[in-house]
Amino acid sequence: MDLGYTTAQLRAAASDAVRAPSLHNTQPWRLRLRDGGIEVLADPARRLPATDPSGWGVRVACGAALFNLRVALAVAGVPARVRLRPDPAEPDLLARLVPDIPRRPTPAEQSLHAAIPRRFSNRLPFWPDPVPSEARWRLGEAARAEECWLEFLIGVSAVTAFGEIARSAHRVLERDPAYRAERERWLRREPAPDGVPVAAGGPQYEPQDVLPTRGFGGRDRAPGRDFEPEPLVGVLGSVGNTAIDQVVAGQALQRVLLTATDSGLSVSMLSQPIEVPTAREQLRVSLGRFGAPQMVLRIGYGQPGRPTPRRAVDEVLDYPIRSR
Ligand SMILES: Cc1cc2nc3c(=O)[nH]c(=O)nc-3n(C[C@H](O)[C@H](O)[C@H](O)COP(=O)(O)O)c2cc1C
């Protein structure tokens, strides 16, 4: 019996993996085909030194790509057995996936898979419609299924207190010219396979906004289209904050994002309060949670939008696939 995945399965799964979100759309991953399995590696050359000095963002993005791989392989009928950081001698090797026992995909896996090409970060103001509690519950379940937590900020005072933490983190980051230069360097005014297209950048943050959205390109907002005065904010966290915990958080992030897409919800990410250590600690204490906040999500109903570009799969595969 042949225990490896087929070339076609791995290529299809790799093209789903690269749809994952990443800081400034840097796509900081490599995929390596080995012994009929597939490995996810961090690509240190694509880390943002000023925005992501520790590599947290790289590991979260790789975790999200890993989740897409898992879902794609499950839908192909051969779910993966995953080992995180399987080789201490190779710290950039974040996950190795090998075939597990074949089985039919579940309806949930099929829905998550169908959401992969439809998901995108929506940085525009959302409609005022509230997110029903059943949809929130689904998002919380998605985080829990990946051993993480998703805490919603309930009530004006919780959102306002979070806004203060986030805005102070935003100010700290904005004072650093290297951070500003990185954001500018990854903003794309012309079509490109990576970086944030100006059309996806969303309106520039203004002082009256509750949340400091990260402006890419500084578009003016349409008259009367301010951000939600009381946005639904969810904080995603993991039980610890090791490199493995961050990969786990990336998987949970992607499961939550795909679940949101499947529920007709729009999401944008806000990571300034995660990137500034004092803000991250303040956020953790304000939530009264053990573990580590890993991402903040603004969730609601938004205008339809478009997925952003990605590099071709062959650019991230570490060596050409032998045909089988
Ligand atoms: C670790 C991480 C941090 C991110 N932080 C932010 C952020 O602070 N603000 C923002 O607008 N988007 C943020 N994003 C979203 C990325 O900019 C986005 O995923 C990327 O540009 C690709 O676009 P897409 O999500 O539409 O596929 C973050 C994504 C990741 C994975």
Ligand as a Chemical Component Dictionary entry (heavy atoms), coordinates in Angstrom:
data_LIG
# 
_chem_comp.id                   LIG 
_chem_comp.type                 NON-POLYMER 
_chem_comp.pdbx_formal_charge   0 
_chem_comp.three_letter_code    LIG 
# 
loop_
_chem_comp_atom.comp_id 
_chem_comp_atom.atom_id 
_chem_comp_atom.alt_atom_id 
_chem_comp_atom.type_symbol 
_chem_comp_atom.charge 
_chem_comp_atom.model_Cartn_x 
_chem_comp_atom.model_Cartn_y 
_chem_comp_atom.model_Cartn_z 
_chem_comp_atom.pdbx_ordinal 
LIG C1  C1  C 0 -0.020 37.955 12.337 1  
LIG C2  C2  C 0 -0.901 38.874 11.533 2  
LIG C3  C3  C 0 -1.067 40.196 11.943 3  
LIG C4  C4  C 0 -1.900 41.050 11.200 4  
LIG N1  N1  N 0 -2.103 42.340 11.633 5  
LIG C5  C5  C 0 -2.934 43.159 10.934 6  
LIG C6  C6  C 0 -3.201 44.493 11.398 7  
LIG O1  O1  O 0 -2.739 44.915 12.455 8  
LIG N2  N2  N 0 -4.008 45.283 10.642 9  
LIG C7  C7  C 0 -4.568 44.834 9.467  10 
LIG O2  O2  O 0 -5.305 45.579 8.822  11 
LIG N3  N3  N 0 -4.353 43.566 9.018  12 
LIG C8  C8  C 0 -3.552 42.738 9.731  13 
LIG N4  N4  N 0 -3.336 41.455 9.299  14 
LIG C9  C9  C 0 -3.965 41.014 8.039  15 
LIG C10 C10 C 0 -2.992 41.034 6.880  16 
LIG O3  O3  O 0 -2.614 42.336 6.527  17 
LIG C11 C11 C 0 -3.647 40.304 5.698  18 
LIG O4  O4  O 0 -3.885 38.984 6.075  19 
LIG C12 C12 C 0 -2.816 40.307 4.446  20 
LIG O5  O5  O 0 -2.665 41.607 3.969  21 
LIG C13 C13 C 0 -3.436 39.418 3.367  22 
LIG O6  O6  O 0 -4.721 39.849 3.052  23 
LIG P1  P1  P 0 -6.018 38.934 3.265  24 
LIG O7  O7  O 0 -6.198 38.724 4.734  25 
LIG O8  O8  O 0 -7.120 39.756 2.657  26 
LIG O9  O9  O 0 -5.796 37.634 2.560  27 
LIG C14 C14 C 0 -2.538 40.574 10.035 28 
LIG C15 C15 C 0 -2.379 39.229 9.646  29 
LIG C16 C16 C 0 -1.581 38.378 10.410 30 
LIG C17 C17 C 0 -1.472 36.938 10.009 31 
# 
loop_
_chem_comp_bond.comp_id 
_chem_comp_bond.atom_id_1 
_chem_comp_bond.atom_id_2 
_chem_comp_bond.value_order 
_chem_comp_bond.pdbx_ordinal 
LIG C1  C2  SING 1  
LIG C2  C3  SING 2  
LIG C2  C16 DOUB 3  
LIG C3  C4  DOUB 4  
LIG C4  N1  SING 5  
LIG C4  C14 SING 6  
LIG N1  C5  DOUB 7  
LIG C5  C6  SING 8  
LIG C5  C8  SING 9  
LIG C6  O1  DOUB 10 
LIG C6  N2  SING 11 
LIG N2  C7  SING 12 
LIG C7  O2  DOUB 13 
LIG C7  N3  SING 14 
LIG N3  C8  DOUB 15 
LIG C8  N4  SING 16 
LIG N4  C9  SING 17 
LIG N4  C14 SING 18 
LIG C9  C10 SING 19 
LIG C10 O3  SING 20 
LIG C10 C11 SING 21 
LIG C11 O4  SING 22 
LIG C11 C12 SING 23 
LIG C12 O5  SING 24 
LIG C12 C13 SING 25 
LIG C13 O6  SING 26 
LIG O6  P1  SING 27 
LIG P1  O7  DOUB 28 
LIG P1  O8  SING 29 
LIG P1  O9  SING 30 
LIG C14 C15 DOUB 31 
LIG C15 C16 SING 32 
LIG C16 C17 SING 33 
# 
